[in-house]
Amino acid sequence: MAKVDGSRTTEGFTAIGNAPTANSRATRLPQTGEQRTSLPVYGYVLLILSVLGLVKRRRQD
């Protein structure tokens, strides 16, 4: 909705979805000395190696 001066108002609009709060993980910044874990990377590598092992095994049979 536009006013006469061209600015817009938010009157009549509602928030959509889940807005992040101050305590949510999405807005949390890393702290000093905090390191991110590389566990997901190891999981992906293990998954790829497992799939490659299964493909190789099926080709030998």
SULNORLIN-V952303 format. One record per helix or strand. SS is the DSSP state (a for helix, b for strand). FROM is the first residue (numbers start at 1). LEN is the number of residues. Records with the same first field share a line. If there is no record, write none. Layout:
# SULNORLIN-V952303
SS = FROM-LEN  FROM-LEN
This chain:
# SULNORLIN-V952303
b = 2-1  8-1
a = 25-3  39-22
